[in-house]
Amino acid sequence: MVDPQPYDQVLLHPAPAHAHGIDPTTTLVVADTVDDQPDAHLLWHLDTHPDHHDWAAAVATGDIHTITPTGDVHTWTPSP
């Protein structure tokens, strides 16, 4: 399994599977990984979203439901 990479676009599991309050149909972008937390990814809204500059979240890989690779193609399958 390959972890989500920066610039991948992701959807989160529906709440209450995570505590971030994000609609599961909202596409987010993986901005980076979190230092010293290998299973954590920093997510931002897409640059077209009105909250792009005002919101970010660090989420565990398990919070991510689907991934759409952008740039270099790779695959990722979430755990059930």
C-alpha positions as CSV (number, residue, x, y, z in Angstrom):
1,M,0.0,0.0,0.0
2,V,1.3,3.5,-0.9
3,D,0.4,6.3,1.4
4,P,-1.3,9.5,0.0
5,Q,1.3,11.8,-1.4
6,P,1.5,15.6,-1.6
7,Y,-0.8,17.0,-4.3
8,D,-3.1,14.0,-4.2
9,Q,-6.8,14.9,-3.9
10,V,-8.7,13.0,-1.3
11,L,-12.2,12.5,0.3
12,L,-12.6,11.7,4.0
13,H,-14.8,9.1,5.5
14,P,-18.2,10.5,6.5
15,A,-18.4,11.8,10.1
16,P,-18.3,10.5,12.8
17,A,-15.4,8.4,11.4
18,H,-13.3,11.6,11.8
19,A,-13.7,14.8,13.9
20,H,-12.9,17.4,11.3
21,G,-16.4,18.4,10.3
22,I,-15.8,18.0,6.6
23,D,-18.5,16.9,4.2
24,P,-17.5,13.6,2.7
25,T,-18.1,15.0,-0.8
26,T,-15.6,17.9,-0.3
27,T,-12.3,17.3,-2.2
28,L,-9.2,18.2,-0.2
29,V,-5.6,18.2,-1.3
30,V,-2.7,16.6,0.6
31,A,-0.3,19.4,1.3
32,D,2.4,17.5,3.2
33,T,3.1,14.9,5.8
34,V,3.3,15.9,9.5
35,D,6.8,15.8,10.9
36,D,7.3,13.0,13.5
37,Q,3.9,11.5,12.7
38,P,4.4,9.1,9.8
39,D,0.6,8.3,9.6
40,A,-0.5,11.9,9.5
41,H,-1.2,14.1,6.4
42,L,-1.7,17.8,6.3
43,L,-4.8,18.6,4.2
44,W,-6.0,21.9,2.6
45,H,-9.1,22.8,0.7
46,L,-8.6,23.1,-3.0
47,D,-7.4,26.6,-4.2
48,T,-10.9,27.2,-5.7
49,H,-12.6,26.7,-2.2
50,P,-13.5,29.9,-0.3
51,D,-11.8,28.6,2.9
52,H,-8.6,27.6,1.1
53,H,-6.5,30.1,3.1
54,D,-8.4,29.7,6.4
55,W,-8.5,25.9,7.0
56,A,-6.1,23.0,7.3
57,A,-6.3,19.7,9.2
58,A,-3.9,17.0,10.0
59,V,-5.6,13.6,9.5
60,A,-4.6,10.0,9.9
61,T,-4.4,7.8,6.8
62,G,-7.4,5.9,8.2
63,D,-9.5,9.1,8.0
64,I,-9.1,9.1,4.2
65,H,-11.8,7.3,2.2
66,T,-10.6,7.7,-1.4
67,I,-7.7,9.2,-3.2
68,T,-7.3,10.6,-6.7
69,P,-3.6,10.8,-7.6
70,T,-2.5,13.9,-9.5
71,G,0.9,14.2,-11.2
72,D,2.8,11.0,-10.9
73,V,0.3,8.1,-10.9
74,H,0.3,5.7,-8.0
75,T,-2.4,3.7,-6.4
76,W,-3.7,3.5,-2.8
77,T,-6.3,1.3,-1.2
78,P,-7.7,2.4,2.1
79,S,-8.1,-0.1,4.9
80,P,-11.7,-1.4,5.4
